Amino acid sequence: MITAKHLHMGSAKVALDLGDGSERGEYVGQDYILKVLGRPHRAINLMYCYYPLDKGWPARASTLPLPDGGKAGFAWDYAYDDYFPYQGGLGGDTSGEPFGQMCDVRRHGQDVILTLTCDCAVPDDHLIKIAEELRPFGRLMLRINHEATGNWFAFNKRYTYQEVADFYVRFHNILKTHAPHIRTILCIGEDHPDENGKMAYEDEFAEAIAVADIWSTDTYLALHWGWPYDIAEPGGKSHKRSGNSETLKGFLYEHSRFMARSGSQDRPFVISEFNADGDVTGPYEQAEQLADFYRRLPEEAPCITGVTFYQFRDRGRLGLEIEDPGNPDVGDAQPVLEEYKKILNAEPYLPEMTEGADIAFPAKLRWGGSEDADGLAVPLTLEKEPVFCEITFSGGDENLNLMLELNGRWFYKKPGVQTIDLMPAFFNTASPPEVTLRIFAPPPDGVNDPAQGEGWEINYFATMKTMPEFRIRTAPTAELK
C-alpha cells in the first residue's frame, strides 16, 4: 500500500537563482527552462526599468531617438536604461509585463527577484502603487537600482550617489509600510579597498546598508562590457578577466565592510549577477572556470548565501544558451550548460527536504515560497528498472497546480492535466530500489489569494483530496516474439 508523509522544503546552503531576460536577451518560458535543466531555481531574476517622467516612456529605450541625435556606441547610451519597461505603476496596469512573467515563475515553484532601475525623482505615490502591485507575489525580492556605485545607468548619470542611496531608503520604507513581506536587495560593492580601507561610496550608502534586507554584489569572472559595439580581442580595453581565488577573497572583504557599516548585524549576502563571459574565455574555459568556482564557493566564501547565474539565454556569450540570431525563440546550448546541470544537483545547492509523520487525505499543502513549503513525500519501491512510470490525478485533483520531483528530476503539472509521464527521471541515471516522489502546490495563477485569509501575502494553500494513482511497469507491454 502506498502512503504519504508530510514533507517540508527549506533553504539550500547556497541558493541558486537564474537571470531570464535583460537588455541582452529575451525572456524564456519556465516550461522550457525546466525541461532543459531538470530542476527549478530558488528564484528567477527579471530585469525592468521605470522612468515614467521621461519623454517617450513606456517605449523600450533603444527604440527611441538618442537625445543628441547620434548613434549608440555603448549599451547604456540611451535616454534611460534599456531594460524591459515596467508596465505597472501610476497610470499603468498589470495586464502586461513583468506581471505575466512573474506569474510564470511562481507557478513553476520559484520565487521572483525583480531588478528595477528607477528614476530617483519618481514621487511616493508611484512607489506606493508599485508596492501594492507586487504585494500578491509572495516572498518577492526587489533589487532597486543595482550596481548603484557605478556610472553607467541613467539614475547614476542624473543623480549624486547620496541621492541614489536616499532613494533606495525611501523606496525600502514605502515597501515596509505597504508590502512588508517583500525583501529589498542593495547591490553595491567593491572587491578591493580604497585608501581608507572602504568600498566605493560606502559612506553615502551607510543608511541603505543598514536598512536593506539583503546585501548584494554583481561579479563577473570575465566580462566584455563593450558588447555588442566592439569585439573582445587581445590588448583590447573593453573586457577583463579575474581569477577564482582573488574573486572569492573579494567576497569576504565586501561582507566585512557590510558588517562594519551595519553594526555587525548580519543578513543574507548574494551574488546577483554572475558568469564568466565566453567572449573573453571562449566556451571551454568558461565551463571549466565556472565549475571550479561553484565547487569552491561554499567553503571559501561561506558568507555568500545565493548566486544568480546571468543568464539563461543571451545574444552574446553570457548565457547557458546563445540566442539564435535568426530566431530569438531558439537557443544553442553552450558547454557550460552541462556543467551547470551538475552544479544544480550538487549537495550545497540543493534545497533541504525534511520528512515528517504519515499524512491522511484530504491533505493540505502550503506554498510559502521555494525556501518554505509543505508538501507530500510518497515513497515508492521499484522491483527493477521501470519501463513505464506514470502518475494520474483525478477526483478534482487534476485541477491542482503541482511541482513534482522524482529521482532528482522535477516535473510541472499545470491545472487540467491528469497524467504525467515520470520516466525521464530514470533516463541516463541509475534508479535505486527505493525512491521518493515529492509533491508541492505553488499558486496556479502565480499570485497568492487574499480570500485565504490572514497571512495570504506569504502563504498559498491547496488541498489534495486523494492519493494519486501510479502506473509502474518493469517490462514492455508486449514482448518481442
C-alpha positions in Angstrom: 0.0 0.0 0.0 1.3 3.4 -1.0 1.3 6.0 1.8 2.3 9.7 2.1 4.3 11.6 4.6 4.4 15.3 5.4 7.4 17.0 3.6 9.0 20.4 4.3 11.2 22.1 1.8 13.7 24.6 3.3 16.6 26.6 2.0 19.8 25.3 0.5 23.2 26.1 2.0 23.7 28.3 -1.1 20.7 29.1 -3.2 20.8 29.0 -7.0 19.0 31.7 -8.9 18.8 32.4 -12.6 18.6 35.5 -14.8 15.9 35.3 -17.5 15.8 38.2 -20.0 17.6 41.5 -20.0 19.0 44.1 -22.4 20.9 41.2 -23.9 18.2 38.6 -24.4 14.5 37.8 -24.4 12.5 36.1 -21.6 12.4 32.3 -22.0 9.3 30.5 -20.6 9.7 28.4 -17.5 8.3 25.2 -19.1 11.3 25.2 -21.5 13.9 26.0 -18.9 12.6 23.3 -16.6 12.8 20.7 -19.4 16.4 21.7 -20.2 17.8 22.0 -16.7 15.7 19.4 -14.9 15.0 21.3 -11.7 13.7 24.7 -10.7 15.7 27.5 -9.2 15.2 29.2 -5.8 14.3 32.4 -7.8 14.3 33.9 -11.3 15.7 37.4 -11.8 13.8 39.7 -14.2 15.3 43.0 -15.4 13.0 46.0 -15.7 13.2 49.8 -15.6 10.8 52.6 -14.5 11.2 56.1 -15.9 7.6 57.3 -16.2 8.6 61.0 -16.1 10.7 60.7 -19.3 9.5 61.7 -22.8 8.8 58.6 -24.8 8.0 56.3 -21.8 7.0 53.5 -21.8 8.8 52.6 -25.0 12.0 50.5 -24.8 14.8 52.9 -24.5 16.7 51.5 -27.6 13.7 52.2 -29.8 13.8 55.9 -29.1 16.0 58.5 -30.8 19.1 59.4 -28.8 18.9 62.8 -27.1 21.8 64.2 -29.3 20.5 62.5 -32.4 23.7 60.4 -32.7 24.2 56.6 -32.6 24.8 54.5 -29.6 28.4 53.3 -29.0 27.8 51.7 -25.6 25.0 49.6 -24.1 23.9 52.4 -21.8 24.0 55.4 -24.2 20.2 55.7 -24.4 17.9 58.2 -22.7 17.2 55.7 -19.9 18.2 52.1 -19.1 17.5 49.6 -21.9 15.7 47.1 -19.8 12.1 46.0 -20.4 9.7 48.8 -19.3 7.8 48.1 -16.1 4.2 48.5 -17.3 2.6 48.9 -14.0 2.9 51.9 -11.6 0.8 55.0 -11.5 -1.2 55.2 -14.8 -0.1 51.8 -15.8 -1.8 48.4 -15.4 -0.9 44.8 -14.5 -2.0 43.2 -17.7 1.4 43.5 -19.3 4.9 42.7 -18.0 6.6 41.9 -15.8 3.4 40.5 -14.2 2.8 37.7 -16.7 6.4 36.6 -16.3 6.3 36.8 -12.5 3.2 34.5 -12.6 5.0 32.1 -14.9 7.9 32.0 -12.5 5.8 31.4 -9.4 3.5 28.8 -10.7 6.7 26.8 -11.5 7.7 26.7 -7.9 10.2 29.6 -7.9 10.3 33.0 -6.2 10.7 36.2 -8.1 13.7 38.6 -8.0 12.6 41.8 -9.7 15.5 44.0 -10.7 14.1 47.5 -11.2 16.1 50.6 -12.2 14.2 53.7 -11.3 14.2 57.5 -11.8 15.0 58.8 -8.3 12.6 61.7 -9.0 9.6 59.3 -9.0 7.2 60.5 -6.3 5.9 58.4 -3.5 2.5 57.7 -5.0 4.2 55.9 -7.9 6.3 53.8 -5.4 3.2 53.0 -3.3 1.4 51.8 -6.4 4.3 49.5 -7.3 4.4 48.1 -3.8 0.6 47.3 -4.0 1.1 45.7 -7.4 3.9 43.4 -6.1 2.1 42.5 -2.9 0.4 39.3 -4.2 3.6 37.8 -5.5 4.7 36.2 -2.2 8.2 36.5 -0.9 9.4 38.6 -3.8 12.9 40.1 -3.7 13.2 43.6 -5.1 16.6 44.7 -6.3 16.4 48.5 -6.5 18.8 50.5 -8.7 21.5 47.8 -8.8 25.2 48.4 -9.3 24.4 51.7 -7.6 28.1 52.8 -7.2 28.7 52.6 -11.0 28.4 55.3 -13.5 26.6 53.7 -16.5 22.9 53.6 -15.6 20.7 56.7 -16.1 20.0 57.1 -12.4 23.7 57.4 -11.7 24.1 59.9 -14.5 21.3 62.1 -13.3 21.8 62.0 -9.5 24.6 62.0 -7.0 25.5 58.8 -5.1 23.9 60.2 -2.0 20.7 60.9 -3.9 20.6 57.4 -5.3 21.2 56.0 -1.8 18.4 58.2 -0.3 16.0 57.0 -3.0 16.8 53.4 -2.1 15.9 54.1 1.6 12.8 55.9 0.6 11.6 53.0 -1.6 12.5 50.5 1.0 10.5 52.3 3.7 7.4 52.5 1.4 7.6 48.8 0.8 7.8 48.1 4.5 4.6 50.0 5.0 2.6 48.7 2.0 4.1 45.2 1.4 6.4 44.3 4.3 6.9 40.7 3.3 8.9 41.9 0.2 12.6 41.9 0.8 14.8 44.6 -0.7 18.3 43.9 -2.2 21.0 46.5 -2.1 23.5 45.9 -4.9 26.7 47.8 -4.4 30.2 46.6 -3.6 33.9 46.8 -4.4 36.1 43.8 -4.0 39.2 45.9 -3.1 39.5 48.7 -0.6 40.2 52.4 -1.3 43.0 54.3 0.5 40.8 54.3 3.6 40.0 50.6 3.5 36.4 51.2 2.4 34.3 50.1 -0.5 33.5 52.9 -3.0 30.8 55.3 -1.7 30.0 53.2 1.3 29.7 56.4 3.4 26.9 57.7 1.1 25.2 54.3 1.3 25.6 53.8 5.1 21.8 54.1 5.8 20.9 51.9 2.8 23.3 49.2 4.1 21.7 49.4 7.5 18.1 49.1 6.3 18.5 46.6 3.3 17.1 43.1 3.8 19.7 41.5 1.5 23.2 42.7 0.6 24.4 42.0 -2.9 27.2 42.3 -5.4 27.5 41.7 -9.1 30.6 39.8 -10.1 31.9 38.5 -13.4 35.0 36.3 -13.6 35.3 37.6 -17.1 33.2 40.3 -18.9 33.2 42.0 -22.2 31.3 45.2 -21.4 31.9 46.6 -24.9 29.4 44.1 -26.4 27.8 44.4 -28.9 29.7 47.5 -30.2 33.1 46.0 -30.4 34.9 42.6 -30.3 37.0 41.4 -27.4 40.5 40.8 -28.8 43.9 40.6 -27.0 45.0 44.0 -25.9 41.5 45.5 -26.0 40.2 47.9 -23.4 36.6 46.8 -23.1 37.0 43.4 -21.4 38.5 41.9 -18.3 39.2 38.6 -16.6 39.8 37.7 -12.9 40.9 34.5 -11.1 38.7 32.5 -8.9 40.9 32.8 -5.8 41.0 36.6 -5.8 37.3 36.8 -6.6 36.4 34.5 -3.6 38.6 36.6 -1.3 36.9 39.7 -2.5 33.5 38.5 -1.2 35.0 38.1 2.3 36.2 41.7 2.1 32.9 43.1 0.9 31.0 41.2 3.6 33.3 42.6 6.2 32.5 46.1 5.1 28.8 45.5 5.0 29.1 44.1 8.6 31.1 47.1 9.7 28.5 49.5 8.4 25.6 47.6 9.9 26.9 47.3 13.5 27.7 43.7 12.9 24.0 42.9 12.2 24.4 40.2 9.5 21.9 39.4 6.8 21.9 37.4 3.5 24.7 38.3 1.1 24.2 37.2 -2.5 25.8 37.5 -5.9 23.0 39.0 -8.0 24.8 38.6 -11.4 27.5 36.1 -12.0 29.2 34.5 -15.0 32.5 34.2 -16.9 31.9 35.9 -20.3 32.6 33.5 -23.2 33.6 36.5 -25.3 36.7 36.5 -23.2 37.3 33.0 -22.1 35.9 31.0 -25.0 33.3 28.3 -24.4 35.5 25.6 -22.9 37.4 27.7 -20.3 34.1 29.4 -19.5 32.7 26.0 -18.4 35.9 25.0 -16.6 36.3 28.2 -14.6 32.7 28.3 -13.6 32.7 24.7 -12.5 35.8 25.3 -10.3 34.2 28.4 -8.9 30.9 26.8 -7.9 32.9 23.9 -6.4 34.9 26.2 -4.2 32.4 28.8 -3.3 30.5 27.2 -0.3 33.7 26.6 1.6 35.9 29.5 0.6 33.2 32.2 0.8 30.7 31.0 3.4 29.2 34.5 3.6 27.6 34.0 0.2 24.0 32.7 0.6 22.9 32.8 -3.0 24.2 33.1 -6.6 22.3 34.3 -9.7 23.7 32.9 -13.0 23.4 35.6 -15.7 21.6 34.4 -17.8 19.7 31.5 -19.4 19.7 32.7 -23.0 21.9 35.6 -24.2 22.5 37.2 -27.5 26.2 37.3 -26.6 28.2 34.7 -24.7 26.7 35.2 -21.2 24.1 32.5 -21.4 23.7 28.8 -20.9 22.3 29.1 -24.4 23.2 31.6 -27.1 20.2 33.1 -28.8 19.9 32.1 -32.5 20.4 35.4 -34.4 17.7 34.4 -36.9 15.1 33.3 -34.3 15.1 34.6 -30.7 12.9 31.6 -29.7 15.7 29.2 -30.4 18.9 28.8 -28.3 22.2 27.0 -28.9 23.4 25.2 -25.7 26.9 26.0 -24.6 29.3 23.6 -22.9 28.7 25.5 -19.6 25.1 24.2 -19.7 26.1 20.6 -18.9 28.4 21.8 -16.2 25.7 24.0 -14.7 23.3 21.0 -14.6 25.9 19.2 -12.4 26.1 22.2 -10.1 22.3 22.3 -9.8 22.4 18.8 -8.4 25.4 19.3 -6.1 24.6 18.9 -2.4 25.4 22.5 -1.2 23.0 23.9 -3.8 20.0 21.6 -3.2 17.0 22.7 -1.1 16.7 20.9 2.3 13.9 18.3 2.3 12.6 17.1 5.7 10.1 14.2 6.0 7.6 14.1 8.9 4.7 11.9 10.0 2.3 10.0 7.8 -0.4 12.2 6.4 -4.0 11.4 5.6 -6.2 12.5 2.7 -7.6 15.0 2.1 -4.1 16.6 2.6 -3.5 20.3 2.9 -0.4 21.7 1.1 1.2 25.0 1.8 3.3 27.1 -0.5 5.2 29.8 1.4 7.9 30.0 -1.3 10.8 28.0 -2.7 12.5 28.0 0.7 9.5 27.4 2.9 6.9 24.9 1.6 4.9 22.0 3.0 4.1 19.2 0.6 3.9 15.4 0.4 6.6 12.7 0.2 5.4 9.4 -1.4 7.8 6.5 -1.0 7.9 4.1 -4.0 9.5 0.7 -4.2 10.8 -0.4 -7.6 11.4 -4.1 -8.2 13.8 -3.2 -11.0 14.4 -0.5 -13.6 10.9 0.8 -14.7 9.8 0.8 -18.3 6.7 2.8 -17.5 6.2 5.2 -14.6 3.2 7.5 -14.7 1.1 9.3 -12.2 -2.6 10.2 -12.6 -4.6 12.7 -10.7 -8.4 12.5 -10.6 -11.5 13.4 -8.4 -10.8 17.1 -8.8 -7.1 16.9 -8.1 -6.4 17.2 -11.8 -7.2 20.9 -11.3 -4.2 21.4 -8.9 -1.1 23.2 -9.9 1.8 21.0 -8.9 5.6 20.6 -8.9 6.8 17.0 -8.7 10.3 15.7 -8.0 11.4 12.1 -8.5 15.0 10.7 -8.5 16.4 14.3 -8.8 14.2 15.3 -11.8 11.4 17.9 -11.5 8.1 18.0 -13.4 5.4 20.6 -13.8 1.7 19.7 -13.8 -0.5 22.5 -14.8 -4.2 22.7 -13.8 -6.3 20.4 -16.0 -3.5 17.9 -16.8 -4.3 14.5 -15.4 -1.3 12.3 -16.2 2.4 13.0 -16.0 5.0 10.6 -17.5 7.7 10.4 -14.9 10.1 8.2 -17.0 12.5 11.0 -17.7 13.5 10.7 -14.0 15.2 7.4 -14.9 16.8 8.3 -18.2 20.6 8.3 -18.1 20.7 7.8 -14.3 20.6 4.8 -12.0 17.3 4.0 -10.3 17.6 3.0 -6.7 15.1 0.4 -5.4 13.6 3.0 -3.1 12.7 6.4 -4.5 10.5 9.2 -3.1 8.1 11.3 -5.1 7.9 14.8 -3.7 4.8 16.9 -4.4 4.3 20.7 -3.9 1.5 23.0 -4.8 2.5 26.6 -5.8 -0.3 29.0 -6.8 -1.8 28.1 -10.2 -2.2 31.8 -11.1 1.2 32.8 -9.8 -0.3 35.1 -7.2 -1.5 34.5 -3.7 -5.2 34.6 -2.9 -6.4 37.3 -0.4 -9.6 35.2 0.2 -7.4 32.6 2.0 -7.3 35.0 5.0 -4.6 36.0 7.4 -1.1 35.5 6.1 -2.2 35.3 2.4 0.7 37.5 1.3 3.1 34.8 2.3 1.2 31.5 2.0 -0.9 29.8 -0.6 -2.9 26.7 0.4 -4.2 23.8 -1.7 -5.9 20.6 -0.8 -5.2 17.2 -2.5 -8.3 15.1 -2.0 -6.9 11.6 -2.7 -3.7 9.7 -3.3 -2.8 9.9 -7.0 -2.7 6.6 -9.0 0.6 5.2 -10.1 1.2 3.0 -13.2 4.7 1.4 -12.7 5.7 -1.4 -15.0 9.1 -3.1 -15.3 8.6 -4.8 -18.7 7.3 -3.7 -22.1 3.5 -4.0 -22.7 4.2 -6.6 -25.4 7.3 -8.8 -25.6 9.0 -9.2 -29.0 8.4 -12.8 -30.3 
